[in-house]
Amino acid sequence: MAPLDALLGWDEDTTAEAYAAFTRAFPMYALTSRDLARRADLTDSGLVVDLCGGAGATAEAILELAPTDAQVVSLDNAAAMQRVGRRTLNDPRLTWVTAPAEDLADHVPGAVDAVVCNSAIWKTDVPQAFVAVHQVLRPGGRFVFNVGGGFAGVRHPDETSVRTGPSLNTLIHQVAARDYGYTPPPPAPEAAPKLSLDTVAEHLSVAGLTVLDTEVVAQHSTMAEKKAWLSIPVFARPDGEFTHAQRMDILDRAYSLTTPDTPTVTSWLVVVAQRPKEQR
Ligand SMILES: C[S@@+](CC[C@H](N)C(=O)[O-])C[C@H]1O[C@@H](n2cnc3c(N)ncnc32)[C@H](O)[C@@H]1O
């Protein structure tokens, strides 16, 4: 089954415009993209892939760090996201390809120096995407990606130490129940994380890629940024039979119970993998 937020539509202009506006107003995707691009070791790169590149926030980070004559291919299957990217990010070194991550090898010639994938890998068919990355990477080339803490089943210690009250998600559910008669789904029994480090390592190994480094990192933010993020249609809560306007009303009411500069923390699992260098 397709992941939920894919069903809700990356390939819609409302989401694409709201997403791009968010990346311009708030640092979240720029910071996570820069972190990954830095770990990809782009100093001598000639060809870099921005996998699931959306509207280009990650491509921008790659272009900052790659040599001035390097080429960057940003591949994403949502044409709407790329339309916004094409309009806002003009760089002759950047090529946009509208295609699924799993088909990467059909669109890139090979001998790629690095593949960077920010905030998206769990939305793909992971084993297939990893095989495609292996096909295009040159020996020694790096594949760097992150997995949202909830999907990876990891939590940076800052997430518990910094929290000063209920999360905006919790408040959204409370307000939806109070004002809209929303019945939250029963708490799921301890489900296994969708993409734990063990699962990632296994899929990488099957695809012929080795793990060089992993780290759980914390991203510090504020309630104001979280609210803006939850206003992007593809991320709006709660699930169920709500219109976007109703979700935004619930969000406004939930947000009024917090303060804009209340700190929030998001955890990420960062993985640096490599196609092994050829044996001599
Ligand atoms: C949260 S956005 C991240 C975009 C960009 N990397 C950034 O940091 O701004 C997730 C992106 O993954 C894309 N995506 C999801 N599944 C995909 C797949 N199977 N193949 C290609 N792109 C996919 C979506 O279209 C969306 O643009």
The ligand as an ORCA input file, in Angstrom:
! r2SCAN-3c Opt
* xyz 0 1
  C       9.346     15.810      2.378
  S       9.614     15.951      0.628
  C      11.395     16.130      0.595
  C      11.872     16.894     -0.607
  C      13.331     17.363     -0.529
  N      14.250     16.253     -0.391
  C      13.503     18.349      0.604
  O      14.255     18.074      1.551
  O      12.871     19.407      0.551
  C       9.378     14.274      0.087
  C       9.431     14.113     -1.426
  O       9.529     12.713     -1.733
  C       8.876     12.518     -2.966
  N       8.622     11.075     -3.134
  C       7.898     10.268     -2.322
  N       7.927      8.999     -2.793
  C       8.699      9.022     -3.923
  C       9.117      8.020     -4.844
  N       8.767      6.739     -4.697
  N       9.890      8.400     -5.890
  C      10.270      9.701     -6.056
  N       9.900     10.693     -5.202
  C       9.128     10.343     -4.148
  C       7.637     13.355     -2.849
  O       7.072     13.616     -4.128
  C       8.203     14.610     -2.175
  O       8.575     15.590     -3.122
*
